Every structure is written in structure tokens, then in C-alpha cells.
Amino acid sequence: MLKAKNIHKSYGQLQILKGVDLEVEKGEIVTIVGASGAGKSTLLNILGTLDRPDSGQLFINDRELSKLNNTDLSDFRNRKIGFIFQFHHLLGEFDAIENVCMPAFIAHTSKKEAEKRATELLELLGLADRLKHKPNELSGGEQQRVAVARALINNPWLIFADEPSGNLDSANALELHELFIKLRKEFNQTFVIVTHNQELADLSDRTVFMKDGLIIH
């Protein structure tokens, strides 16, 4: 599903990634762990096409993404990749359904079709009675499940998550981790997750350890 080859990234004189190689199979849950400053989030942003490497190659489903211009890459990201962030990034003026629909609207999905899919996802995630609630009317765990539904709305090939349970209490964090397992089982969904949470790392299929801009194990 994903292959990164010899990925390098620097910011000014600071070398963040020093030649990273990584492969992820379809339906796999891979966690990336390591100390702060190891390069985990930088790698995740490059794998998710939010940033470009200075050198190296990135393939998703055998498509080399470095050859896409910014417009085509943005369209690919919208349709084929889902993101879950630590702080949800929900839009406060919109309700749960509207937040989930945003990537579908960007992909020119009809309002009727997008809302039908959003409703199905929110119901699947246990939010059937929260469809018209705005983010400030939802708990932290509910907000993160809305964010998960938003990541799934376009049926992406891959979902990238950066510290997805970092802002949740232990009960909600465990619920979110179990949700990832459920989504993999039901949809064969592929996840690449940066986390400091050892419970989530233990639940994953494989844990990748980073140190000083390299994968060491």
C-alpha cells in the first residue's frame, strides 16, 4: 500500500530525516514511536503528502507521488488519504454531519450522497444522537469520533493519525484504539499512527521505532 524509500528532510541546517525506508501493507495498523524530536511527525506529514521530502521516493498503491504537481497532489490527498489529529480540528460553526461532509464536498460529491455517507459513519461510530450537535456540544471522545468519520468519508486508501488519543482521558483513548481495530476488521482499513501511547502501540500489528531521524527497529 505504501512504500517510502530513502526519505530525507531538513529545515535550514537542521536535518530531521536522514534516509528513512518504510513499507506498509494494506489492512495493516502500524504505529511509529520514539522520543520527541525523533522525526515522527515530520515523517508522517511526508507520508501523508502534507509536506514534500528534500529527496527520496514515496509510492502509494504503486503511484509515485513526487511526480504529481501541487494541484494533482492535493486532489490525491483529498480522495485517497484520511487524517486524524490530536486536537480534532473540527469547525466550530458546523454540526457533526457538516464537519464529516467537508472532504466529500471538496471532492465534488453531491450533498445528498455526502450526508447519507456521513450519517452512516456517525451511526457506525455510536453518534446517531449527535448528528446535529456542534463541536462545543460534544465530549472530547465524541469530537474525536467525528474526526474519525471525517477521515473515512471519501473511502481513503490510508489513514494517518498524529497522536490521535493524546488529548483524551484513558477511557476514551482505549475506546478510540479499539475503534481502529474495528475499522480495520470491517473495512480492511490501513492506519499509520504516531503515538506516545504504549497501549495503542501494543494493539497495532507492528511498531516502528525512530531515533535521530532514522528508523532503528
N, C-alpha and C positions, 0 to 999 in steps of 0.2 A: 504493500500500500504506500509506504513512504521509504525513501532512501536518501540520506544526506551523505555527501562524500567530501571530506577534507574542507570543512567549513571554517573559514577564518573571518574574524570581525574585530576591528579596532575602532576606538573613539579617540581621535587625536593620537597621542603617543601611547595610550593605554590599550594594550592588547587583551581583548576579552575572551575570544575563542581562538584556539591555537591549532586547529586541524581536527575537527570533530567528525566522526563517522557514526552513523546510526541507521538502523533499519527497523521498521515496524511492520508487522503482518496485519492483514485485515482481521478485524474482530479481536485484536489484542488490546489489553489495557497495560500501558507502560507508564511507570512513574519515574520522574527524574528528581534525584535528591542530591544534596550537597550543602556545604556551608554557604552563608551569604557571600556574594562576590565570586562564586564559582563559575558563573556564566549561564546558569539555568534559564533565567527569564529571557536573556538575550538569545539563547538557542531556541527557546520556544517561539519567540517573536519571528525568528528567521524561518523556522519550520512552518509556522502559520502564515508566512508571506506578509506579515506586518512590517518587516524590515528585510533588507537585502544583505546578503553576505558580501564581504570585500572580495572573496574568492571561494571557489568550491562549487559544487553542483547539488541541486535539490530536485528530486523526482517525486511526484505523487501520481500513483497509478501509471507509471512509466512516462509521464509527461514532464519534460524538463522545464521548470518554471522560470529559470533565469533567462530564457529566450522570449518571455512574454513582455510586452510593453506595459506601462503602468495601468492603462485602461483595461486591457485584457486580464492582467493580474488581479485587479480589483474585482472584475466580474467573476473570475475563477474563485476568488476568496469568498465572495458572497454566496455562490451557489454550491461550492464543494467543501467548505470548511466552516465549522461552528466554533464559537469561543465562549468560555465561561471564565469570568474574572472574580477576584476575591470580593470586590465591592459592588457586584451586580451590574452597575452602570445601566440601571433602568431609568426611563424617562418619567419624571415625577408627575407630569401633567397628563399622562396617558394611563389607562387602566391595563390590567393584566393581558387581556386579549390584544389590545393595540400594541403593547410592547412586544409581544411574541410575534406579531404580524410584520414588524418593521423590515426584517431581512427579506421576507416574501414580497412585500411591496417594492423593495429595491430591485428584486428580480423580476418585476412586472407580472407577478401572479395577481389574478383578479381578487377583488376584495372578498367576494363570496367564498372563493376557494381557500384563500388565506385564513379567513376567520373560521371556516369549517375545520381546517387542519389545526389551527391554534386551539380551538375548543377541544378537539380530540386529545391533543397533547396535554393540555392543562388538566383534563379529566383523568388521563392516564397517570399523571403525577400527583393526583389527590387534591386538586384545586378546583373541583367542579363548582364549589360555592364561593369562589373568589374571582370569577371571571371578570367582573366589573369593578373590582377593587383597585384602587391606585396604590403605588408602592408604599406610601406612608400609612396605609391601612393594612399592611401585611407584616407578618413577623419576618425576622431575618431568614429563617429557614424557608418560608413561603416565597420571599423575594428571590432566593437562590434557585428555587424550583421553577419560578417564572423564567429566570435567566437560562436554565437548562432547556426549557421548552423553546425559548427563542433560538438557542443554538441548534435545535433539532428541526426547526420549521422547514428548512429547504432540503431535508434529507441528505445531509452532508456526508462525504466520504470519511472525514476525520473530524474529531472534536479535540480541541486544545484547551486545557484548563490550567490557569495560573493561580495556585494557592486557593482552590475553589471553596475549601472549608476553613480557610484561615480566619474568617470573620464570624464563624458560627460557634455556638457552645457545643459541648461534647455530644449531646443527644442529637442535635441537628446535623452535626458533622457526620456521625455514624449513619444517620438516615440518608444523607447525600451520598456517602460512599456506597451504601447498599443499592442506591438508585443507579449508580454507574454500572454495577454488576447486573442489575435487572435489564438495563438498556442494552448492554452487550448481549445478554441472553435472548432478548426479544427481537432486536434489530441487527444483531451482529455488528454493533457499533464499535468503532475503533477510537480509543482515547489515548492521548499523550498528556500527562499531568505532571506539572511541577508542584511539589509539596514538601512541607516540613513535617507532615503528619505521618507518624510511623504506622498507625493503624491502616491508613489508606495505602501506604506503600506495601504493607503486608497482604492486603487484599488483591493487589494487582498481579498480573501474570509475570511481570518482570520489572525489576528495579535497576535503573541506570544511575551509577554514582559519578558525580562530576567534582573535579578539583582543579583549580587554577586554569580554567578554560579548556580542560580535556576530560573525556570520559575515561575513568581509571578502572571501572569494573562494571 
